[in-house]
Amino acid sequence: MTKLGILGGLVFVVAGIWTHALWADGFRNPPDTAAALGKAGNDIVWVDDASAVFYNPANLVDVPSRQVQVSVLVGYSCADYSGALGQTETDSPWGFLPGFALAWPLKETDFALGFGVHVPFGRRTQWNNGGFFPISTEMSVIDASPAVSWRISDSVSVGGGLDVYYGRLQFRQLNIFSPGDRVEADADGYAVGGNVGITWRMTPNQRLALTCRAPFDLTFRGDMETENIPGAASSSDLETTFKFPTIVALGYGIQLTETVRVEAKVEWLQFSRYKTMTIDAGANAPLAGVLGLAYAPQNWNDTWTFGIGPEWCFARDWTLRAGYLYLQSPIPDSTFAPTALDVDQSVVSVGLGYQRGNHAVDVAYALGIFDTRHVKDNQQPFYNGSYNFQGHLAAVTYSYAF
């Protein structure tokens, strides 16, 4: 592969999305909390703890008392490639996502407040430096979200939140024939969005919930450094924009018995907003233009997800959860890249919760079930080939009511 070919692949480091194989849902990360992960993310109808600030702010009025919640999600995910170039695999398979949520019902009113900080978008990929994709990439988007909920009547509650996003991206690419040749970048940016939810208690045992997360554009600005790249400046400014999707979810829940309840959810994600990636490389813009890097087609597709999540209070203080979710990949073969490890998949999960007094602990595990992705007719022919994935997620959440 030539040095120009290595630089040609750089556009997909910037324009691609950095995902682990598990829950590779375009830009989106897995659920933040163990209770939600235990139901495979089907958690907008019956969510009745502080995590409602993430999943459905209308349900904050259902939290019985003030509550603070901390979560950690740990993921193990890897991929391997085989094709005309040979074989290679990803390194550094472990990653984690933290989360914090606070619910504050206002006594003797029909209102509740909430605040949450989590990482809803991003991910990381690092390919083996000795392979022919010597790429290390990481993107994270942190969301700080204040929210308010109002119980309009005994049967309807509404809620909304402001999303203040901070994003950071980093990447490094080496030349497999000359490890001293490199391209590195570090950039960050801010954006503002919002989310709303409504829950309708159709009967004492049935609910409908509808949520919507507004789209937003996040512009990253920072620096790019190069070494031994022909015609490239050693340092330049970098600016690029990611277009994040509108996300609309509809959930139905039913209380089957005093101890068993189930919810089903379907989501629509407007990934078609992400049609192209424009890269302004500052002093390196002329070279990027000559090489066709300044304008990179993406042509992502809108997607649907659907799933079901039952939970069973099988003993005093104990709750067992399970879930299934199907995820579509928005990325067509033509614009797939090694930094965009996305594939249609199923996720199955199980979770366990324990609550005693003011304390609650939840744990969960999820497994990804993947097909091999066979990429053909890619706009970069050296990305054609077969990609295999495996992934596991585990989460733990601690909640304290006061």
MARROFI-706310 format. One record per residue (C-alpha): residue in one letter; x, y, z. Coordinates in steps of 0.1 Angstrom, whole numbers. Layout:
+---------+-------+-------+-------+
| residuo |    xx |    yy |    zz |
+---------+-------+-------+-------+
|       A |     X |     Y |     Z |
...
+---------+-------+-------+-------+
This chain:
+---------+-------+-------+-------+
| residuo |    xx |    yy |    zz |
+---------+-------+-------+-------+
|       M |     0 |     0 |     0 |
|       T |    14 |    34 |    -9 |
|       K |    17 |    64 |    14 |
|       L |   -10 |    81 |    -6 |
|       G |   -32 |    50 |    -1 |
|       I |   -26 |    53 |    36 |
|       L |   -36 |    89 |    36 |
|       G |   -66 |    80 |    14 |
|       G |   -78 |    57 |    42 |
|       L |   -75 |    86 |    66 |
|       V |  -108 |   101 |    55 |
|       F |  -126 |    70 |    68 |
|       V |  -109 |    74 |   101 |
|       V |  -124 |   109 |   103 |
|       A |  -156 |   102 |    84 |
|       G |  -163 |    68 |    98 |
|       I |  -178 |    61 |   132 |
|       W |  -158 |    43 |   159 |
|       T |  -178 |    14 |   171 |
|       H |  -172 |   -18 |   190 |
|       A |  -189 |   -47 |   173 |
|       L |  -215 |   -52 |   200 |
|       W |  -244 |   -28 |   198 |
|       A |  -229 |   -13 |   167 |
|       D |  -260 |     9 |   161 |
|       G |  -245 |    37 |   140 |
|       F |  -234 |    64 |   163 |
|       R |  -252 |    51 |   194 |
|       N |  -238 |    35 |   225 |
|       P |  -255 |     7 |   245 |
|       P |  -279 |    16 |   274 |
|       D |  -262 |    31 |   304 |
|       T |  -278 |    13 |   333 |
|       A |  -279 |   -24 |   343 |
|       A |  -317 |   -24 |   345 |
|       A |  -320 |   -12 |   310 |
|       L |  -293 |   -35 |   297 |
|       G |  -309 |   -64 |   314 |
|       K |  -340 |   -58 |   293 |
|       A |  -318 |   -52 |   261 |
|       G |  -326 |   -15 |   261 |
|       N |  -364 |   -20 |   262 |
|       D |  -369 |     5 |   290 |
|       I |  -391 |    35 |   282 |
|       V |  -424 |    23 |   295 |
|       W |  -418 |     8 |   330 |
|       V |  -386 |    28 |   338 |
|       D |  -393 |    41 |   374 |
|       D |  -359 |    51 |   387 |
|       A |  -335 |    80 |   381 |
|       S |  -324 |    66 |   347 |
|       A |  -358 |    79 |   334 |
|       V |  -338 |   111 |   327 |
|       F |  -321 |    91 |   299 |
|       Y |  -348 |    69 |   286 |
|       N |  -381 |    87 |   292 |
|       P |  -383 |   120 |   312 |
|       A |  -421 |   117 |   315 |
|       N |  -415 |    89 |   340 |
|       L |  -395 |   109 |   365 |
|       V |  -428 |   116 |   383 |
|       D |  -430 |    78 |   389 |
|       V |  -398 |    78 |   410 |
|       P |  -412 |    75 |   446 |
|       S |  -385 |    95 |   463 |
|       R |  -353 |   114 |   456 |
|       Q |  -327 |    91 |   442 |
|       V |  -291 |    92 |   430 |
|       Q |  -277 |    65 |   407 |
|       V |  -243 |    56 |   394 |
|       S |  -236 |    30 |   366 |
|       V |  -206 |    15 |   349 |
|       L |  -209 |    -5 |   317 |
|       V |  -180 |   -27 |   306 |
|       G |  -177 |   -41 |   271 |
|       Y |  -155 |   -67 |   254 |
|       S |  -156 |   -65 |   217 |
|       C |  -133 |   -76 |   189 |
|       A |  -134 |   -81 |   151 |
|       D |  -112 |   -98 |   125 |
|       Y |  -109 |   -92 |    88 |
|       S |   -99 |  -116 |    59 |
|       G |   -98 |  -106 |    23 |
|       A |   -74 |   -99 |    -6 |
|       L |   -50 |   -81 |    17 |
|       G |   -48 |  -111 |    41 |
|       Q |   -59 |  -113 |    77 |
|       T |   -58 |   -90 |   107 |
|       E |   -77 |   -83 |   139 |
|       T |   -85 |   -56 |   164 |
|       D |   -66 |   -50 |   196 |
|       S |   -76 |   -34 |   230 |
|       P |  -110 |   -51 |   232 |
|       W |  -120 |   -37 |   266 |
|       G |  -139 |    -5 |   271 |
|       F |  -163 |    11 |   296 |
|       L |  -190 |    38 |   299 |
|       P |  -199 |    56 |   331 |
|       G |  -233 |    71 |   339 |
|       F |  -248 |    93 |   366 |
|       A |  -285 |   101 |   372 |
|       L |  -305 |   121 |   398 |
|       A |  -343 |   122 |   403 |
|       W |  -359 |   148 |   425 |
|       P |  -397 |   145 |   429 |
|       L |  -412 |   178 |   442 |
|       K |  -433 |   169 |   472 |
|       E |  -470 |   177 |   471 |
|       T |  -468 |   187 |   435 |
|       D |  -472 |   169 |   402 |
|       F |  -437 |   178 |   391 |
|       A |  -403 |   161 |   392 |
|       L |  -368 |   172 |   383 |
|       G |  -339 |   151 |   370 |
|       F |  -303 |   154 |   359 |
|       G |  -281 |   130 |   342 |
|       V |  -246 |   127 |   327 |
|       H |  -238 |    98 |   303 |
|       V |  -221 |    89 |   270 |
|       P |  -248 |    82 |   245 |
|       F |  -227 |    83 |   213 |
|       G |  -193 |    73 |   203 |
|       R |  -170 |    42 |   206 |
|       R |  -135 |    31 |   199 |
|       T |  -116 |     8 |   175 |
|       Q |   -79 |    -1 |   175 |
|       W |   -66 |   -24 |   148 |
|       N |   -33 |   -43 |   152 |
|       N |    -4 |   -20 |   144 |
|       G |    13 |   -49 |   126 |
|       G |   -16 |   -54 |   102 |
|       F |   -27 |   -35 |    71 |
|       F |   -53 |   -13 |    91 |
|       P |   -28 |     3 |   116 |
|       I |   -55 |    26 |   128 |
|       S |   -64 |    37 |   164 |
|       T |   -96 |    58 |   167 |
|       E |  -118 |    70 |   195 |
|       M |  -148 |    92 |   197 |
|       S |  -170 |   100 |   227 |
|       V |  -199 |   123 |   231 |
|       I |  -209 |   132 |   267 |
|       D |  -244 |   144 |   274 |
|       A |  -253 |   165 |   304 |
|       S |  -291 |   166 |   306 |
|       P |  -314 |   185 |   330 |
|       A |  -350 |   174 |   328 |
|       V |  -385 |   181 |   341 |
|       S |  -416 |   159 |   343 |
|       W |  -452 |   168 |   349 |
|       R |  -481 |   145 |   357 |
|       I |  -509 |   162 |   337 |
|       S |  -535 |   138 |   350 |
|       D |  -538 |   103 |   366 |
|       S |  -533 |    88 |   331 |
|       V |  -509 |   111 |   313 |
|       S |  -474 |   124 |   322 |
|       V |  -450 |   144 |   300 |
|       G |  -414 |   153 |   303 |
|       G |  -385 |   170 |   285 |
|       G |  -348 |   175 |   288 |
|       L |  -321 |   197 |   275 |
|       D |  -290 |   179 |   261 |
|       V |  -257 |   197 |   263 |
|       Y |  -232 |   176 |   243 |
|       Y |  -194 |   177 |   245 |
|       G |  -176 |   156 |   220 |
|       R |  -140 |   146 |   215 |
|       L |  -123 |   126 |   188 |
|       Q |   -88 |   113 |   184 |
|       F |   -71 |    92 |   158 |
|       R |   -38 |    78 |   147 |
|       Q |   -28 |    61 |   115 |
|       L |     6 |    46 |   107 |
|       N |    21 |    34 |    74 |
|       I |    24 |    -4 |    76 |
|       F |    56 |    -2 |    54 |
|       S |    72 |    26 |    74 |
|       P |    59 |    30 |   110 |
|       G |    76 |    64 |   113 |
|       D |    50 |    77 |    88 |
|       R |    20 |    88 |   108 |
|       V |   -11 |   110 |   109 |
|       E |   -26 |   120 |   143 |
|       A |   -54 |   143 |   152 |
|       D |   -72 |   155 |   184 |
|       A |  -104 |   176 |   182 |
|       D |  -134 |   185 |   203 |
|       G |  -166 |   204 |   201 |
|       Y |  -200 |   213 |   217 |
|       A |  -236 |   210 |   206 |
|       V |  -271 |   214 |   221 |
|       G |  -302 |   193 |   216 |
|       G |  -333 |   181 |   234 |
|       N |  -355 |   152 |   242 |
|       V |  -392 |   147 |   251 |
|       G |  -414 |   119 |   263 |
|       I |  -450 |   112 |   271 |
|       T |  -465 |    82 |   289 |
|       W |  -502 |    73 |   288 |
|       R |  -516 |    49 |   314 |
|       M |  -543 |    34 |   291 |
|       T |  -556 |    11 |   319 |
|       P |  -543 |     3 |   354 |
|       N |  -522 |   -25 |   338 |
|       Q |  -513 |   -11 |   304 |
|       R |  -491 |    18 |   292 |
|       L |  -480 |    35 |   260 |
|       A |  -448 |    56 |   259 |
|       L |  -435 |    78 |   231 |
|       T |  -401 |    95 |   232 |
|       C |  -381 |   116 |   207 |
|       R |  -345 |   127 |   208 |
|       A |  -338 |   157 |   185 |
|       P |  -311 |   156 |   158 |
|       F |  -280 |   177 |   163 |
|       D |  -248 |   185 |   144 |
|       L |  -215 |   184 |   163 |
|       T |  -185 |   202 |   148 |
|       F |  -151 |   190 |   160 |
|       R |  -122 |   215 |   158 |
|       G |   -86 |   207 |   166 |
|       D |   -52 |   199 |   152 |
|       M |   -38 |   174 |   127 |
|       E |    -1 |   164 |   128 |
|       T |    17 |   144 |   100 |
|       E |    51 |   130 |    97 |
|       N |    67 |   118 |    64 |
|       I |    35 |   122 |    44 |
|       P |    44 |   136 |     9 |
|       G |    29 |   171 |     2 |
|       A |    14 |   173 |    37 |
|       A |    21 |   201 |    62 |
|       S |    35 |   188 |    95 |
|       S |     7 |   205 |   114 |
|       S |   -27 |   220 |   104 |
|       D |   -61 |   228 |   117 |
|       L |   -88 |   202 |   115 |
|       E |  -126 |   207 |   113 |
|       T |  -153 |   182 |   106 |
|       T |  -190 |   177 |   114 |
|       F |  -210 |   147 |   125 |
|       K |  -247 |   147 |   119 |
|       F |  -265 |   128 |   147 |
|       P |  -299 |   112 |   141 |
|       T |  -334 |   119 |   152 |
|       I |  -345 |    90 |   174 |
|       V |  -382 |    82 |   179 |
|       A |  -393 |    53 |   201 |
|       L |  -427 |    38 |   208 |
|       G |  -432 |    14 |   237 |
|       Y |  -461 |    -7 |   250 |
|       G |  -461 |   -22 |   284 |
|       I |  -485 |   -46 |   302 |
|       Q |  -486 |   -57 |   339 |
|       L |  -495 |   -94 |   335 |
|       T |  -496 |  -102 |   372 |
|       E |  -486 |   -85 |   404 |
|       T |  -450 |   -97 |   399 |
|       V |  -446 |   -99 |   361 |
|       R |  -446 |   -70 |   336 |
|       V |  -434 |   -68 |   300 |
|       E |  -427 |   -41 |   275 |
|       A |  -421 |   -41 |   238 |
|       K |  -404 |   -12 |   219 |
|       V |  -398 |    -1 |   183 |
|       E |  -375 |    27 |   173 |
|       W |  -368 |    47 |   142 |
|       L |  -334 |    63 |   137 |
|       Q |  -328 |    89 |   110 |
|       F |  -293 |    81 |   100 |
|       S |  -300 |    93 |    65 |
|       R |  -289 |   127 |    78 |
|       Y |  -254 |   114 |    75 |
|       K |  -250 |   116 |    37 |
|       T |  -215 |   131 |    34 |
|       M |  -185 |   141 |    55 |
|       T |  -168 |   173 |    47 |
|       I |  -132 |   177 |    61 |
|       D |  -114 |   210 |    63 |
|       A |   -78 |   202 |    69 |
|       G |   -65 |   237 |    70 |
|       A |   -30 |   239 |    56 |
|       N |   -35 |   204 |    42 |
|       A |   -67 |   213 |    24 |
|       P |   -51 |   214 |   -11 |
|       L |   -37 |   180 |    -7 |
|       A |   -69 |   167 |     7 |
|       G |   -88 |   181 |   -23 |
|       V |   -64 |   166 |   -49 |
|       L |   -68 |   132 |   -32 |
|       G |  -106 |   135 |   -30 |
|       L |  -105 |   135 |     8 |
|       A |  -123 |   168 |    13 |
|       Y |  -157 |   154 |     4 |
|       A |  -165 |   118 |    14 |
|       P |  -199 |   102 |     6 |
|       Q |  -214 |    82 |    35 |
|       N |  -251 |    76 |    23 |
|       W |  -262 |    60 |    55 |
|       N |  -297 |    46 |    57 |
|       D |  -325 |    51 |    82 |
|       T |  -329 |    21 |   105 |
|       W |  -354 |     4 |   128 |
|       T |  -349 |   -15 |   160 |
|       F |  -374 |   -36 |   179 |
|       G |  -373 |   -58 |   210 |
|       I |  -391 |   -70 |   241 |
|       G |  -381 |   -70 |   277 |
|       P |  -399 |   -89 |   306 |
|       E |  -392 |   -86 |   343 |
|       W |  -403 |  -107 |   372 |
|       C |  -402 |   -99 |   409 |
|       F |  -397 |  -135 |   419 |
|       A |  -390 |  -129 |   456 |
|       R |  -390 |  -101 |   481 |
|       D |  -365 |   -75 |   471 |
|       W |  -354 |   -94 |   440 |
|       T |  -362 |   -88 |   403 |
|       L |  -351 |  -109 |   373 |
|       R |  -350 |   -93 |   338 |
|       A |  -344 |  -106 |   303 |
|       G |  -345 |   -90 |   269 |
|       Y |  -341 |   -93 |   231 |
|       L |  -333 |   -65 |   206 |
|       Y |  -327 |   -65 |   169 |
|       L |  -305 |   -38 |   155 |
|       Q |  -301 |   -28 |   118 |
|       S |  -269 |   -14 |   105 |
|       P |  -273 |    20 |    87 |
|       I |  -240 |    16 |    68 |
|       P |  -241 |     3 |    32 |
|       D |  -213 |   -18 |    18 |
|       S |  -202 |    10 |    -5 |
|       T |  -191 |    32 |    25 |
|       F |  -183 |     6 |    51 |
|       A |  -148 |    11 |    66 |
|       P |  -126 |    -7 |    92 |
|       T |  -134 |    22 |   116 |
|       A |  -171 |    16 |   112 |
|       L |  -176 |   -20 |   125 |
|       D |  -213 |   -21 |   121 |
|       V |  -235 |   -51 |   112 |
|       D |  -271 |   -63 |   116 |
|       Q |  -273 |   -81 |   148 |
|       S |  -294 |   -95 |   176 |
|       V |  -288 |   -89 |   213 |
|       V |  -300 |  -111 |   241 |
|       S |  -296 |  -102 |   278 |
|       V |  -303 |  -111 |   314 |
|       G |  -303 |   -90 |   345 |
|       L |  -308 |   -92 |   383 |
|       G |  -319 |   -65 |   407 |
|       Y |  -318 |   -64 |   445 |
|       Q |  -334 |   -36 |   466 |
|       R |  -334 |   -33 |   504 |
|       G |  -344 |    -1 |   522 |
|       N |  -327 |    29 |   505 |
|       H |  -302 |     8 |   486 |
|       A |  -305 |   -10 |   452 |
|       V |  -280 |   -28 |   431 |
|       D |  -286 |   -41 |   396 |
|       V |  -263 |   -62 |   374 |
|       A |  -268 |   -73 |   338 |
|       Y |  -251 |   -92 |   309 |
|       A |  -257 |   -90 |   272 |
|       L |  -244 |  -111 |   243 |
|       G |  -243 |  -100 |   206 |
|       I |  -253 |  -125 |   179 |
|       F |  -237 |  -116 |   146 |
|       D |  -236 |  -127 |   110 |
|       T |  -203 |  -124 |    91 |
|       R |  -204 |   -91 |    71 |
|       H |  -192 |   -97 |    36 |
|       V |  -183 |   -63 |    21 |
|       K |  -184 |   -59 |   -17 |
|       D |  -181 |   -30 |   -42 |
|       N |  -167 |    -6 |   -16 |
|       Q |  -155 |    28 |   -28 |
|       Q |  -121 |    18 |   -13 |
|       P |  -115 |   -17 |   -28 |
|       F |   -90 |   -27 |    -1 |
|       Y |  -119 |   -26 |    24 |
|       N |  -137 |   -54 |     6 |
|       G |  -136 |   -87 |    25 |
|       S |  -152 |  -106 |    54 |
|       Y |  -155 |   -92 |    89 |
|       N |  -164 |  -114 |   119 |
|       F |  -174 |  -100 |   153 |
|       Q |  -178 |  -110 |   188 |
|       G |  -190 |   -89 |   218 |
|       H |  -201 |   -90 |   254 |
|       L |  -214 |   -63 |   277 |
|       A |  -218 |   -62 |   315 |
|       A |  -232 |   -34 |   337 |
|       V |  -236 |   -27 |   374 |
|       T |  -258 |     1 |   388 |
|       Y |  -261 |    14 |   424 |
|       S |  -290 |    35 |   435 |
|       Y |  -296 |    53 |   468 |
|       A |  -330 |    68 |   477 |
|       F |  -331 |    97 |   502 |
+---------+-------+-------+-------+
